[in-house]
Structure formats: structure tokens, C-alpha cells
Amino acid sequence: MAAGHLAPGPGLAALGATLLGAGYVARLWLGNLLRLAERLDGAERRIDVPLLDDTKLLPAVREVADRVTRLARSLAERGELVERLRRSDATIIESLPDPLLVLSADRALLRANDAARRVLGLGTAPRPGDAAALLRHPVLADAVDQALRDGAPCSADIMLPVPVARELAAQVIPMAPPLADGGELMLVLSDRTRERAVERMRADFVANASHELRTPLASLIGFIETLRGPAEDDAAARTRFLGIMAEQAERMRRLIDDLLGLSRIELIEHQAPKGSADIAQIARAEAEALAPILAARRVRLVLDLPDSAVARPADAEQIAQVMRNLVENAVRHGREGGEAVLTVAPAARGGVTISVQDDGPGIPKEHIPRLTERFYRVDKGRSRNAGGTGLGLAIVKHIVIRHRGQLSIESQEGSGAKFSVWLPAD
């Protein structure tokens, strides 16, 4: 080998060793960085990634790894805290007694709590198009437009007519900034049906009582004055007048009982009943209880009943009241010494049908649509003489509405009348 020249073997070996070392260090760096990235990614996605092994880390990376570990733990703790808060918020919203809806800017339904799902009949996972009928209500739509335009809460009073009339107070609240799911409006509904019903009940009771009680009260006062004056020593007149006074007092009692009963029914009309009722069994019990009334008018009640006919959901006590009122109506307005037929049968569309047919003079067709109004009488004098209060069919109507059923009346002059009630059976 010539002087001044290095042998090529050792130089190439040194270069190769350097390259191999550099490659190893590079792979080690890349491996360390990849594991750091995995740790950060796991912390971001709240995945439990094992701690980094310090023995496999380069000294320059070890300090970064320690900080990444602390950051990962902090992110995990914050993530758990956020998740707990989210679950707590969801629990609070679900437990609210008032319906709550979250809407997007285009009025699509994003979320609904349990109360809203029950009131509006939504499924457990509401879809954007659900509650469209509610959101299209003109008054509510105007309130939503105003809340979006002004960026301030807006309120509205609305009425939903189906399945039963409900009066709701709506609060439309803009969300600024929008929620994570895109919710820009929160709609809170408060059911005011009961409060409005109480207000109407008080007003109606005073108006009806003052009007309908005036006549029997005036009669009682007149007879008392007569007994204290001209007929004071007339035993026969006293006996006759006391009998009339007893009848008028009984009429007042029935009237007050029916008014209070009707008010109680209207108060809970928007609340669907619970439980079930065996209609056939109730019909047999009511037929026995009405025996004195049937005997007084010498009316024969014919029963056409199956062994069992169940309505569900149903309030058995209210169904008995419906049957009692319909049979009493048939007895009072049917032919004395005649016949009434009480039929219970399965309906073709499902459910149960109760019908009561009388053999009275029938009802002119122009009166039929108004028969369920309070105190409406086709023949006022005849109705009072028969002992009716004018509230029986109004009570029947409101009970049927509460049961999501249907009342129908068929009659022709001279051929009696037939009252039919359809009740659902799940």
C-alpha cells in the first residue's frame, strides 16, 4: 500500500457502523415519537393506553414522555369529569316534569326528554320530523321566528285539540352559542290544562248553579211563606206542600251532585285512565242497582251481554256512571211501562260497544247535535217532571272523551232513541 493512503477497509467499516448507529437512533426516535403519539391519541379518545416504558426512551425524550403522561392523565380526568357532568345534565333534563325539546335552526327535532315523549307520543329515539304537528302550530311557529330573529326568549299560549284538548304555555329559548349537537332552540312546554279547567269549573259552577237552582229555591221559599201564613193551620195543604218541598230539595241535591261530578271529570279529562274494566260485569251490577227506578216507571230492562267484555285502559267507576246515566235517560224518556235494552258487544274495529235503546217518542234530528250540552232539553217541562238535571249526557260525553272513545246517537221521531258508546281495548 502506498504511503499516505489509508486502507479502504477500516474507513468503510467505520462509515457503515456510523450509518447503522444513525439508523438505530432514527428508528428509536421514530418508535418513541410513535408511542408518544399513541399516548396522546389515547388520551384524546379516553382510551386507557399503558404508561410508556422509560427504559426504552432516549434521554431527550424521557422528559417529554413524563409531560405527555401527566397531560394524558389530566385529559383523562377532565374527560371523565365532562362525561359525569353530561350524564348529570341528561338525568336532570330527563327528570324535568315539563316537556322539553331541543331544535335545530331549521326547526328539526334533535332531542326530547321523557315528559315530552309521553305528552307528544314520541318514541325513545325521536327523529327530526317528529312533533311536526306541534311545531307547525301558527302561534308557536311565530314565537320560534321571533326568538330566532331577536335572539331572546319568547313565550306563547297554544291549544292542542287532539287526542284530547290540552292548553300549553310554550317558552322558546335561543341557545347562544349553539349546543354541540347543533341545537339552537330550547322549547319548554308547561301543561296549563288543569289550571284552566279549574278556572272554568269555578265560573261554570257559579253560573250554572245560580241559574238552575233559582227555580227550585224560589219554590221552596214560596211554600215556606205559605205554610207560615195562609196554610198555617191547613193540615192537608201542609202535607201536600211538604211533599213538593221534599221533591224540590231532592232536585237541588241531584243538581249539585251532577255539577260537582261533571266538574271533577272535566278536571282530569286530559289524563288518560289506567287499569281495565269488565263492561259486562258492570252492566249486570248497574241493572241491579237501578231496579227501584225501573220499578217506579214499570220499565223492563233487557240485558244482552257476553260473559266478559274488557275495555282497557278504563276507569271502572266512570264506565259504571256512563251506563247508569244512559239507562236512567232511557227509563225517564222512554215509554212508561215499556222496555229498554242494554247491549254490550265486541266492536268490529276492536274494543267494546255499549248501547242503550229506549221505546220513547224519539228525538227530532235538529236536537241531536246539542243533546250533550249542559242543561239542554228537548222538552224542558217533560225533562224536569221526569226528574232529570240536564247534565247526564254531558257527563257521559266527557267520560267518553277521557277514555278516547266515541259517543253516537241515533233516533227517529216515533221510534225511540239509541245511545252507543265505543271504548278502546288496547
Secondary structure by P-SEA (a helix, b strand, c coil): cccccccaaaaaaaaaaaaaaaaaaaaaaaaaaaaaaaaaaaaaacccccccccccccccaaaaaaaaaaaaaaaaaaaaaaaaaaaaaaaaaaaccbbbbbbccccccccccaaaaaaacccccccccccccccccaaaaaaaaaaaaacbbbbbbbbbccccbbbbbbbbbbbcccccccccbbbbbbbaaaaaaaaaaaaaaaaaaaaaaaaaaaaaaaaaaaaaccccccaaaaaaaaaaaaaaaaaaaaaaaaaaaaaaaaacccccccbbbaaaaaaaaaaaaaaaaaaaacbbbbbbcccbbbbccccaaaaaaaaaaaaaaaaaaccccbbbbbbbbbbccbbbbbbbbbbccccccccccccccccccccaaaaaaacccccaaaaaaaaaaaacbbbbbbbcccbbbbbbbbbbcc
